[in-house]
């Protein structure tokens, strides 16, 4: 299942025709929600949440897969039947129950120590970078930093040093460095789990950032095992070129995603 030269309308029509065997994996920031300067202010584009419940009724699975904490996703994208896989799939809210990989829980002390070190570092303190506490990881955001170019290299060095000191790894994104325990888990693992647990015979992943590349890779891997796949990139001024190059279909911002989901639900 590849888009080729097909339009989003044609692709959506094909998918809707076999909805019961298709799993949908959707990113949050930049995909369902417009990118905003304050990450805490991110909300789904109006109309998207209303479509998710009906889609979950028809499709093999609908899963929100994000680096955000799963409870955050469940709160702001709440719809019946939808799965919420946060922290790149290492935490999940499904039918009101929160599950977390026990290896993350064991590393909470290290994450807390790293957060304190970042908070006290001149690079973070003096630049005005914002720290997002995800409970099991800590992220440094520079989107709101007035002189971002001046501080990027210093924040990068600081984040990597502190991550190494506390036995954490770095997951980079657009204007963000996330420090998290070195526990195997990315969006590709989450996609494979959703497909396996739903019994889907086809999978569509939609995303806009570097963290979505493992999900794209999982689609390619699953295709070799007989599961049809579609890799959908969401274009913005900040889209990584490698994501766009690896996509079967490109949508124009969250507005394009909204229209695509409307066609799937029609």
C-alpha positions in Angstrom: 0.0 0.0 0.0 1.8 3.1 -1.2 0.4 6.4 -2.3 2.7 6.9 -5.4 1.0 9.6 -7.4 -2.3 9.2 -5.7 -3.9 12.2 -4.1 -4.8 12.3 -0.3 -8.4 11.9 -1.3 -7.8 8.7 -3.3 -5.6 7.3 -0.6 -8.2 8.0 2.1 -10.9 6.4 0.0 -8.8 3.2 -0.4 -8.1 3.1 3.4 -11.7 3.7 4.3 -12.7 0.8 2.1 -10.7 -1.6 4.3 -10.9 0.2 7.6 -11.4 -2.9 9.7 -7.9 -4.2 8.9 -6.1 -0.8 9.1 -4.3 0.5 12.2 -3.7 4.3 12.4 -0.7 5.7 14.4 -0.8 9.5 14.9 1.8 11.8 16.3 0.6 14.8 18.5 2.8 17.9 18.2 2.9 19.3 14.7 0.4 16.6 13.5 -2.8 16.8 15.5 -1.7 20.0 17.2 -0.1 23.1 15.6 3.4 23.7 16.8 3.3 26.6 19.4 5.9 28.5 21.4 4.7 27.2 24.7 4.5 23.3 24.6 2.1 23.3 27.5 -0.4 25.3 25.4 -0.4 22.8 22.6 -3.9 21.6 21.8 -5.4 19.5 18.9 -6.7 21.4 16.0 -10.4 22.1 16.3 -12.4 19.2 14.9 -9.8 16.5 15.1 -10.8 15.0 18.5 -14.4 14.6 17.3 -13.2 12.4 14.5 -11.1 10.0 16.6 -13.9 8.1 18.4 -15.8 7.3 15.2 -12.5 6.3 13.5 -11.6 4.0 16.5 -15.0 2.3 16.0 -14.3 1.5 12.3 -10.5 0.9 12.1 -8.5 -1.9 13.6 -6.8 0.5 15.9 -6.3 4.2 16.4 -3.3 5.1 18.5 -1.7 8.5 19.5 2.0 7.8 19.6 4.1 10.7 21.1 7.0 11.7 23.2 4.5 13.4 25.5 3.4 11.6 28.7 0.4 9.3 28.0 -1.8 10.9 30.6 -1.3 14.3 28.9 -2.4 12.8 25.6 -5.4 11.1 27.2 -6.4 14.4 28.8 -6.2 16.6 25.7 -7.0 14.1 22.9 -9.6 12.1 24.9 -11.9 9.9 22.7 -13.5 6.5 23.3 -11.5 3.5 21.9 -8.3 5.4 21.3 -5.0 4.1 22.6 -2.5 6.7 24.1 1.2 5.6 23.9 3.3 8.2 25.5 7.1 8.5 26.1 7.6 6.9 22.7 5.5 3.9 23.6 7.0 3.2 27.1 3.9 4.5 28.9 0.3 3.9 27.9 -3.2 4.9 28.9 -5.8 2.5 27.5 -9.4 2.5 28.8 -8.4 4.7 31.8 -5.5 2.5 33.0 -1.9 3.8 33.1 0.9 1.4 32.4 4.6 2.2 32.4 7.7 0.2 31.6 9.1 -0.8 35.0 12.6 0.1 33.8 11.5 3.7 33.5 10.2 3.7 37.1 13.5 2.4 38.3 15.3 5.4 36.7 13.2 8.2 38.2 15.9 9.2 40.7 18.4 9.7 37.9 15.9 11.7 35.9 15.2 13.9 38.9 18.9 14.5 39.5 19.4 15.5 35.8 16.5 17.9 36.0 18.1 19.6 39.0 21.4 19.8 37.2 19.8 21.3 34.1 17.9 23.8 36.2 21.0 25.0 37.9 23.1 25.1 34.7 24.0 28.6 33.3 23.0 27.5 29.8 19.4 26.7 30.8 19.1 29.4 33.5 20.6 32.3 31.6 19.0 31.5 28.2 15.5 31.2 29.5 15.0 27.7 28.1 12.0 25.8 29.4 12.3 22.5 31.2 9.4 20.0 30.7 9.1 17.5 33.5 7.7 14.3 32.0 8.1 12.4 35.2 10.2 9.7 33.6 12.2 12.0 31.4 13.2 15.7 31.3 13.1 17.9 28.1 14.9 21.2 27.4 12.9 23.4 25.0 14.4 26.5 23.3 11.4 27.5 21.1 10.7 30.5 23.4 14.4 31.5 23.8 14.7 35.0 22.3 18.3 34.6 21.0 18.0 30.9 20.2 20.9 30.6 17.8 23.3 32.1 20.3 22.4 29.4 22.9 21.8 26.3 20.8 25.4 24.9 20.9 25.9 25.6 24.6 22.6 24.0 25.6 23.4 21.0 23.4 26.7 20.5 25.1 25.2 21.0 28.6 22.3 18.6 27.9 24.7 15.9 26.6 27.1 16.3 29.5 24.4 16.0 32.1 22.8 13.1 30.3 26.2 11.2 30.4 26.8 12.1 34.1 23.4 10.6 35.1 23.4 7.6 32.7 20.7 9.0 30.5 20.4 9.2 26.7 19.5 12.2 24.5 16.5 12.1 22.1 16.7 15.2 19.9 13.8 17.0 18.3 12.9 20.4 16.8 14.4 22.9 19.4 14.2 20.3 22.1 16.6 17.8 23.9 15.0 15.1 25.8 17.0 13.3 28.5 15.6 9.9 29.3 16.7 6.5 30.7 18.5 4.3 28.1 15.5 2.0 27.9 14.9 0.5 24.4 11.7 2.1 23.1 10.8 4.3 20.2 7.8 5.0 18.0 8.7 2.1 15.8 8.3 -0.3 18.7 5.0 1.3 19.5 3.8 0.9 16.0 4.8 -2.8 15.9 3.0 -3.4 19.2 -0.2 -1.7 18.0 -0.2 -3.8 14.8 0.5 -7.0 16.6 -2.1 -6.5 19.3 -4.8 -5.3 16.9 -4.3 -7.9 14.3 -4.1 -5.2 11.6 -3.1 -6.2 8.1 -2.2 -2.6 7.2 -0.8 0.3 9.1 -0.7 4.1 8.5 1.7 6.3 10.5 1.5 10.1 10.4 4.1 12.4 11.9 6.2 15.5 11.4 9.5 15.2 13.3 12.7 13.2 13.7 11.1 11.0 16.4 8.7 9.7 13.7 11.6 8.2 11.6 11.6 5.0 13.6 7.9 4.7 13.0 8.5 5.0 9.3 11.2 2.4 9.5 8.8 0.0 11.3 6.3 0.4 8.4 9.0 -0.6 6.0 9.9 -3.6 8.2 6.3 -4.7 8.6 5.8 -4.5 4.8 8.5 -7.1 4.4 6.4 -9.3 6.7 3.3 -8.9 4.7 1.7 -5.9 6.5 0.7 -3.1 4.1 2.0 0.2 5.2 1.8 3.9 4.5 4.2 6.6 5.8 2.7 10.0 5.9 4.7 13.1 6.7 3.2 16.4 7.8 4.9 19.3 6.2 5.8 22.5 8.0 8.6 25.1 7.7 10.6 22.9 10.2 10.0 19.5 8.6 13.2 17.4 8.6 14.1 16.7 5.0 14.8 13.0 5.7 11.2 12.6 6.9 9.7 14.2 3.8 12.0 12.1 1.6 10.9 8.9 3.3 7.2 9.6 3.1 4.7 7.9 0.7 2.3 10.8 1.2 2.8 14.4 2.4 0.0 16.4 4.1 0.2 20.2 4.6 0.2 20.9 8.3 -2.4 19.8 10.9 -5.0 21.3 8.6 -4.1 18.7 6.0 -4.3 16.0 8.7 -7.7 17.1 9.7 -9.0 16.9 6.2 -7.4 13.5 5.7 -9.0 12.2 8.9 -12.4 13.6 7.7 -12.1 11.7 4.5 -11.2 8.5 6.4 -14.3 8.9 8.6 -16.6 9.8 5.7 
